Amino acid sequence: MISYNVIHHIPGRIRIEVPLIKALSTANLLELSRHFSNIPIPDGIKEVRPSLFSTSVVIIYEPEKIDIMEYIKNMASGIEMQKLIGG
């Protein structure tokens, strides 16, 4: 599971910090990117915008259609950290 921190959250927009992003090599970042691109975006998510510079991800969503905290929890637990960090 990847750790994350909610930096800012208002209904419809959430920014989460993902500290692991800083530690990843370019190859590992590409692997993470591939992982996210292979996951279907559920109804209610309008946009997912990662920022490597700030090691955060902004998600624009429709609060009436999706439980964003449950979505983030499921995403974080579905990523195999050992694969990403070369373990």
N, C-alpha and C positions, 0 to 999 in steps of 0.2 A: 504494500500500500504506500502510496506517495503522501507525504505530509503536506499540508497547506494551511494557510491562515486567511480568514476573511478580513480584508482590509477595509472595504466599504460596501455597504449594501443598502439599497433602496429598492422598493418593489419595481421589478423590471430591469434592474441593472445591478450586477455584483462584480466586484474585483477581488480576486483571490491571489495571494502570493504563494508561489511554488518554489521554495528555496532550492530544491534539487536542480532546477534549471541552470543555476550558476555553476554547478559542479559537473555538468555534462560536457562531454567532448562534442565536436561537430557531428561525428558519426552517430553518437547517442541522441543528439538533438534531432537528427534526421529520422532515427528510429521512433522517437516519441511523436514526431510529426506524422509519420506513416501510421502509427497506431491511431491517432486522432482522426486522420482522414479516412480510415477504414470503418469507423463507427458511424452508423446512421444517426443523424441529428433528429432527436425526437420532436414531435409537434410541441410547440411552445417555446422552443429555442430559436431566436431570430439570428443571432450572431455570436460567434466565439472568436475573440481577438486576443491572441497571445502577444506578449511583449517580452522578448529576450532581454532587452535592456533593463527593464524594471523587475524581471523575473515574476511577472504576474500575468493573469489572464482575466479579461473582461468578458462577461457573458451578458448579452442582452436577451431578455426572455419575457414571456407573457405569464405573469403570476397566476392568472386564473386557469392556466392550462397545465402548469408543471410545478412540482415541489422542487425548487431549485437546490435546496440543501440536500435532499435525497439524491438528486441527479449528480451533484458534485461528489458526494460520498461514494456512490456507485462507480463513478469514473475513476476516482482516486484508488479505490480498492481493486479495480480491474487491470491496473497497469502493473506489469511484473518489473519491479525495481531492479532485481538482480540482472535481468536481461539488459536494462538500460545502462547500468553502471559497469557492465562488463564482468559481472560475477558469475 
